[in-house]
């Protein structure tokens, strides 16, 4: 009975400590809509750990290991995912893409060993053998590359690069299809069809000629890669995301459209969160631009080229990539906003946004958008171009919102679906009548006639000769013609007598 009461009291004290940690964080930091706090709950309370992983306690030269290593793999060493190395001229080890370190030792059985990396070095958590700290001599998976470093107990270690398993998502999809990065949709489709025939399992020979010799190939594997490449590059929106940030950004963009996933943040209600239709913080801002169009464009409908300048990510020019001539015009991207973890005290880690220097390359590029002006659209109407705003590394691009700005027309002015114009007639025409012909916006002829006296300022309404009604192209507004009578500047004696006689 006393033992159970003691356990209950310890749990109550632990819960109280956590509550105070939460309140301390809330009082210590200004909260924003983009800030998110995460707290490390003691492992003995929930049986888990967060933030940093503490190594299992082990004996090493008479002391226990307390080394802390970061979670995750920095972009600088992402190329090591899927690589295989010969460790100390002994056996092969492997750095799995999911952070698992695979080695033929009992301590790494059942995928218990892990690896991670920050911008300085690579950390290998090798079970009872402790933490290993290594650095590659080259930042790319090439022959001759080596890992050099030491174990936690100070012993030197080394590994030689053997090979890298090609992950389909790490492939350059443009190279897979054999097309240039500026290829249009037709060229991409044509290249896909050609490869689909060549590598179809029913028609593929299983070998390919390389420098005069037949080399075996896996037809199904190649066909799968061709299909994946076309699935991304053949769809405009996925291609935009791929160009901006590879397959990771494609997945983020699709997840954003589906309303995201993941569970509810247990502290969201406490700090004013709660999801519910919030804009994805990883989505860039929209760009609003005005595009001038003519009244003829709106009357007839037209495709208008609308050039814009925007920042784009230089694909394949980041750290650890081979130099390409196209990268010479690229410069460092603007600073990025990333989530960082800060330990504020025992058992409490705060996750906050922070501006950090980007490692990717960007450039200013002129992009020509094809604006579809539909018949009857009104000035100020907006057309959205999804994902075509400025790009930033690892961020889903915003939209370009293009607003129609109507140019002034020399003859017509528009009011909603009606057109207005002025027509000048002589005094004789005003008194005796007239018939005139005008060219409309699509060059069809419209006859304006009057058989009776026309007073100055009179407005004649011509039904059905206005603007087409948007979304109802068979319906038209009216044309309103306002007349101005041009008076003679002088009269002869005969003209004056004739007028006096008539009136």
C-alpha positions in Angstrom: 0.0 0.0 0.0 2.8 2.5 1.0 4.7 1.5 -2.2 1.7 2.2 -4.5 1.1 5.6 -2.7 4.7 6.5 -3.3 4.5 5.7 -7.0 1.3 7.8 -7.2 3.0 10.8 -5.5 6.0 10.6 -7.8 3.8 10.7 -10.9 1.9 13.7 -9.6 5.2 15.5 -9.0 6.4 14.7 -12.5 3.1 16.0 -14.1 3.4 19.2 -12.0 7.0 19.7 -13.2 5.9 19.3 -16.9 3.1 21.9 -16.4 5.6 24.4 -14.9 7.9 23.8 -17.9 5.1 24.6 -20.3 4.1 27.7 -18.4 7.7 28.8 -18.2 8.1 28.5 -22.0 4.9 30.4 -22.6 6.0 33.3 -20.4 9.5 33.4 -21.7 9.0 33.7 -25.4 6.8 35.9 -27.6 4.6 33.7 -29.6 3.8 34.2 -33.3 1.5 32.4 -35.7 4.6 30.6 -37.1 6.3 29.7 -33.8 5.9 26.2 -32.6 7.0 24.9 -29.2 7.9 21.3 -28.6 8.9 20.0 -25.2 11.1 17.0 -24.4 9.1 14.7 -22.0 11.4 12.6 -19.8 11.8 9.1 -21.2 10.9 7.5 -17.9 7.5 9.2 -18.0 6.3 8.1 -21.5 9.0 5.6 -22.4 10.3 7.9 -25.3 12.9 10.6 -26.0 12.7 13.7 -28.1 15.1 16.3 -29.5 18.5 14.7 -29.1 19.0 11.0 -28.6 21.1 9.9 -25.6 23.3 7.0 -26.3 22.8 3.8 -24.3 25.0 3.7 -21.3 28.0 1.6 -21.8 31.5 1.2 -20.2 34.3 2.7 -22.2 37.7 3.1 -20.4 36.0 3.3 -17.1 33.3 5.9 -17.9 29.8 6.0 -19.2 28.9 7.5 -22.6 26.8 10.7 -22.5 27.4 11.9 -26.0 24.6 13.7 -27.7 24.1 13.6 -31.4 21.7 15.5 -33.7 18.7 14.0 -35.3 18.3 14.1 -39.1 20.8 14.4 -41.9 21.9 17.8 -43.1 21.6 18.8 -46.7 25.4 18.8 -47.0 25.7 15.1 -46.4 22.4 14.0 -48.0 24.5 12.5 -50.8 25.6 9.7 -48.4 22.2 8.2 -48.3 22.3 4.7 -49.8 26.1 4.6 -49.9 28.2 1.5 -49.1 31.7 1.7 -47.6 34.5 -0.7 -46.7 35.2 -0.2 -43.0 38.8 -0.3 -41.8 39.6 -2.9 -44.6 37.2 -5.2 -42.9 33.6 -5.5 -44.1 31.1 -3.4 -45.9 28.8 -1.0 -44.0 25.9 0.9 -45.4 24.3 4.3 -44.7 20.6 3.8 -45.3 18.4 6.7 -46.6 16.1 6.4 -43.5 19.0 7.0 -41.1 19.7 3.4 -40.3 23.4 2.3 -40.2 23.8 -1.3 -41.4 26.9 -3.2 -40.2 27.6 -6.9 -39.8 27.9 -6.8 -36.0 25.6 -8.0 -33.2 25.2 -4.5 -31.9 23.6 -3.5 -35.2 21.2 -6.4 -35.4 17.6 -5.6 -36.1 18.5 -2.1 -37.5 19.5 -0.8 -34.1 22.4 1.3 -35.3 21.7 4.8 -36.6 23.5 7.6 -38.4 22.9 11.4 -38.6 24.8 14.5 -39.7 25.0 18.2 -39.2 27.0 20.6 -41.3 30.3 19.7 -39.6 30.5 15.9 -39.5 28.7 12.6 -39.6 27.7 10.7 -36.5 27.4 6.9 -36.3 25.6 5.5 -33.3 27.2 2.0 -33.3 25.4 0.3 -30.4 27.7 -0.8 -27.6 30.7 0.4 -29.7 29.7 4.0 -29.0 29.5 7.0 -31.3 31.8 7.4 -34.3 32.6 10.8 -35.7 33.7 10.9 -39.3 34.1 13.3 -42.2 34.4 12.5 -46.0 37.4 13.9 -47.9 35.1 14.7 -50.8 31.4 15.7 -50.7 30.3 13.3 -53.5 29.9 9.5 -54.0 33.0 8.9 -56.2 35.7 6.3 -56.3 38.6 7.1 -54.0 36.5 8.9 -51.5 37.2 8.1 -47.8 35.6 8.7 -44.4 38.1 9.6 -41.7 37.5 10.2 -38.0 37.6 8.5 -34.6 35.5 6.6 -32.2 34.1 7.9 -29.0 37.0 6.3 -27.1 39.6 8.0 -29.3 40.5 5.2 -31.6 41.0 6.1 -35.3 38.7 4.8 -37.9 38.5 4.9 -41.7 36.2 3.7 -44.5 36.6 3.6 -48.3 33.7 4.3 -50.7 32.4 1.3 -52.5 29.2 2.2 -54.3 25.9 4.0 -54.0 22.5 2.5 -54.6 20.6 4.8 -57.0 17.4 5.9 -55.4 14.7 6.6 -58.0 13.9 9.9 -56.3 17.6 11.0 -56.4 17.7 10.6 -60.2 17.6 13.5 -62.6 14.3 12.9 -64.3 15.4 15.1 -67.3 18.4 12.8 -67.8 16.2 9.7 -67.4 14.0 10.9 -70.3 17.0 12.3 -72.2 15.5 15.8 -72.7 16.7 19.3 -71.9 15.4 21.2 -68.9 13.6 23.7 -71.1 11.9 21.0 -73.2 8.2 21.6 -73.8 5.4 19.1 -73.0 5.4 17.7 -76.5 9.1 16.9 -76.4 8.8 15.2 -73.0 5.8 13.1 -74.2 7.7 12.1 -77.4 10.8 11.1 -75.4 8.7 9.0 -73.0 6.9 7.1 -75.8 10.2 6.3 -77.4 11.7 4.9 -74.2 8.5 3.1 -73.2 8.8 1.1 -76.5 12.5 0.5 -76.1 12.5 -0.7 -72.5 9.1 -2.4 -72.3 9.7 -5.8 -70.7 8.1 -7.5 -73.6 10.5 -5.9 -76.1 13.6 -5.1 -74.2 16.6 -7.4 -75.0 18.1 -7.2 -71.6 21.4 -5.8 -72.9 22.7 -2.6 -74.2 25.8 -1.8 -76.2 28.5 0.2 -74.3 31.7 0.9 -76.1 31.2 -2.0 -78.4 30.4 -4.5 -75.7 27.0 -5.8 -74.6 26.2 -4.9 -71.0 23.2 -6.4 -69.1 20.4 -4.1 -68.0 17.4 -4.5 -65.9 14.6 -3.6 -68.2 11.8 -3.4 -65.6 13.9 -1.2 -63.3 14.6 1.2 -66.2 11.0 1.2 -67.3 9.9 2.0 -63.7 12.2 5.0 -63.6 11.0 6.2 -67.0 7.4 6.0 -65.8 8.2 7.9 -62.6 10.1 10.6 -64.5 7.2 11.1 -66.9 4.6 11.1 -64.1 6.4 14.1 -62.7 7.6 16.0 -65.8 4.5 15.2 -67.8 2.3 17.1 -65.4 2.9 20.9 -65.3 2.3 21.5 -61.6 4.5 18.6 -60.5 7.2 19.7 -62.9 7.2 23.2 -61.4 7.6 21.7 -57.9 10.3 19.3 -59.1 12.3 22.1 -60.7 12.1 24.1 -57.4 13.0 21.4 -54.9 13.1 17.9 -56.3 10.8 15.1 -55.2 10.7 16.3 -51.6 9.0 19.4 -52.7 6.6 17.5 -55.1 5.5 15.5 -52.0 5.1 18.6 -49.9 3.1 20.3 -52.6 0.7 17.4 -53.0 0.3 17.1 -49.3 -0.5 20.9 -49.1 -3.3 20.5 -51.7 -4.8 17.5 -49.8 -5.0 19.6 -46.6 -1.8 18.1 -45.1 -1.7 15.1 -42.9 -0.3 14.3 -39.5 -1.9 14.4 -36.2 -2.9 17.3 -34.0 -0.2 19.1 -32.1 -0.9 18.4 -28.4 0.1 22.0 -27.5 -1.8 23.6 -30.5 -4.8 24.6 -28.4 -2.6 26.0 -25.6 -0.7 28.3 -27.9 -3.5 29.4 -30.3 -2.9 26.8 -33.0 -5.4 24.3 -34.2 -5.0 23.9 -37.9 -8.4 24.5 -39.4 -7.7 25.9 -42.8 -4.4 27.6 -42.1 -2.1 28.4 -45.0 0.8 26.0 -45.2 3.8 27.9 -43.6 6.1 26.2 -46.1 4.3 27.9 -49.0 5.8 31.0 -50.5 3.9 34.3 -51.0 1.7 35.0 -54.0 2.8 37.6 -56.6 0.2 40.1 -57.9 0.9 41.7 -61.3 -1.1 43.7 -63.7 -1.1 42.8 -67.4 -2.3 45.3 -70.1 -4.8 43.9 -72.6 -6.6 45.6 -75.5 -10.4 45.9 -75.9 -10.0 43.7 -79.0 -8.5 41.0 -76.8 -11.4 41.0 -74.5 -14.0 41.2 -77.3 -12.6 38.4 -79.4 -10.8 36.4 -76.7 -7.0 35.9 -77.1 -3.9 34.3 -75.8 -1.6 37.0 -74.6 2.1 36.5 -73.7 2.8 38.0 -70.3 6.5 38.2 -69.3 7.4 38.3 -65.7 10.7 38.3 -63.8 11.1 36.0 -60.9 13.7 34.2 -58.8 14.1 30.5 -59.6 16.2 27.8 -57.9 19.1 26.6 -60.0 18.4 22.9 -60.1 21.5 20.7 -59.5 23.8 23.6 -58.5 23.7 23.2 -54.8 26.4 21.8 -52.4 27.8 18.4 -53.2 26.8 18.7 -56.9 29.1 18.5 -59.9 29.8 21.8 -61.6 27.7 22.6 -64.6 28.1 25.5 -67.0 24.5 26.6 -66.4 25.4 27.2 -62.7 27.8 30.0 -63.6 25.0 32.6 -63.7 23.6 31.5 -60.3 24.2 33.2 -57.0 23.4 32.3 -53.4 19.6 32.1 -52.7 18.2 34.5 -50.0 18.2 33.4 -46.4 15.8 30.6 -45.6 13.4 30.2 -42.6 14.0 26.9 -40.8 12.9 25.3 -37.6 15.6 25.0 -35.0 15.6 23.4 -31.6 16.9 25.2 -28.5 17.3 23.6 -25.1 16.0 26.0 -22.5 16.5 23.9 -19.5 16.4 20.3 -18.1 13.7 18.4 -20.0 12.6 21.3 -22.2 13.3 21.9 -25.8 11.9 24.9 -27.7 11.4 24.7 -31.5 11.5 28.1 -33.2 11.8 29.6 -36.6 15.1 31.2 -37.5 16.6 32.8 -40.6 19.6 30.9 -41.8 22.0 31.4 -44.7 20.9 29.4 -47.7 23.3 26.9 -49.3 21.4 26.7 -52.6 21.9 28.7 -55.8 19.3 31.0 -57.4 19.0 33.3 -60.3 16.6 35.9 -61.8 14.8 34.6 -64.8 12.3 36.0 -67.2 9.3 33.7 -67.6 6.6 34.2 -70.3 3.2 33.1 -69.1 0.4 32.5 -71.5 -2.6 34.5 -70.4 -5.9 33.3 -71.7 -8.2 36.3 -72.1 -11.8 35.0 -72.3 -14.5 36.8 -74.3 -16.2 39.4 -72.2 -13.9 39.3 -69.2 -14.0 42.5 -67.2 -11.2 44.8 -66.3 -9.7 43.8 -63.0 -10.5 40.1 -63.5 -7.9 37.9 -62.1 -6.2 34.8 -63.6 -4.2 32.5 -61.3 -1.0 30.7 -62.4 -0.4 28.1 -59.7 3.1 27.7 -58.3 4.6 30.3 -60.7 5.7 32.8 -58.1 9.3 33.2 -56.9 11.1 30.1 -55.8 13.0 29.4 -52.6 14.8 26.2 -51.7 12.6 23.6 -50.0 9.5 25.9 -50.3 6.4 25.3 -52.3 6.1 28.4 -54.7 3.1 30.7 -54.3 0.8 31.6 -57.2 1.0 34.4 -59.7 -2.3 36.4 -59.6 -2.5 38.3 -62.9 -5.0 41.2 -63.0 -6.3 42.4 -66.4 -5.7 46.1 -67.1 -7.6 47.3 -70.2 -5.7 49.7 -72.5 -7.5 52.9 -73.7 -9.2 52.4 -77.0 -9.3 55.3 -79.6 -13.0 54.7 -80.5 -14.8 52.8 -77.8 -15.2 53.0 -74.0 -16.6 50.1 -72.0 -19.2 50.2 -69.2 -19.8 46.6 -68.0 -21.2 44.8 -71.1 -22.1 48.0 -73.1 -19.9 50.0 -75.4 -19.9 53.8 -75.8 -18.6 56.0 -78.6 -19.0 59.5 -80.0 -19.9 60.4 -83.6 -19.6 63.8 -85.1 -22.2 64.8 -87.8 -22.7 68.0 -89.8 -25.5 70.4 -89.4 -27.0 69.2 -92.7 -26.8 65.5 -91.5 -28.4 66.5 -88.2 -31.3 68.1 -90.1 -31.8 65.8 -93.0 -30.6 62.5 -91.7 -27.6 60.3 -92.5 -26.1 56.8 -92.8 -22.6 56.0 -91.6 -20.6 52.8 -91.3 -18.1 51.9 -88.5 -15.7 49.1 -88.0 -16.3 47.1 -84.9 -13.7 45.4 -82.7 -13.7 42.2 -84.8 -13.8 44.3 -88.0 -17.4 43.6 -88.8 -19.4 46.6 -90.2 -22.1 48.3 -88.2 -24.4 50.8 -89.9 -25.4 53.9 -87.8 -28.3 55.7 -89.5 -30.8 58.4 -88.6 -33.7 59.6 -90.8 -35.1 62.3 -88.5 -33.5 65.4 -86.9 -30.6 64.6 -84.6 -30.2 66.9 -81.7 -26.7 67.6 -80.3 -26.0 65.2 -77.4 -28.6 62.7 -78.6 -27.6 59.1 -77.8 -28.6 56.3 -80.1 -28.8 52.8 -78.8 -27.8 49.9 -81.1 -28.9 46.6 -79.5 -26.6 43.7 -79.5 -23.5 45.6 -80.6 -21.8 45.9 -77.2 -19.4 43.5 -75.5 -20.0 39.7 -75.3 -21.2 38.6 -71.9 -18.6 36.6 -70.1 -19.4 32.9 -69.8 -22.4 33.6 -72.1 -20.6 34.4 -75.4 -23.8 34.4 -77.5 -25.2 37.3 -75.5 -24.1 40.8 -76.1 -24.6 44.2 -74.5 -25.5 47.3 -76.5 -23.7 50.1 -78.3 -24.4 53.6 -77.3 -23.6 56.3 -79.9 -23.5 60.0 -78.7 -23.8 62.6 -81.5 -22.0 65.9 -81.7 -23.2 68.3 -84.3 -20.5 70.2 -86.1 -21.7 73.8 -86.6 -20.5 75.9 -89.5 -18.0 78.5 -88.6 -19.5 81.1 -91.0 -22.4 81.6 -93.5 -22.6 83.3 -96.9 -25.3 85.9 -97.5 -27.2 83.4 -99.7 -27.0 80.7 -96.9 -28.2 83.2 -94.4 -31.1 84.3 -96.6 -32.1 80.7 -97.3 -32.1 79.8 -93.6 -34.1 82.9 -92.8 -36.6 82.0 -95.5 -37.0 78.4 -94.2 -37.3 79.3 -90.5 
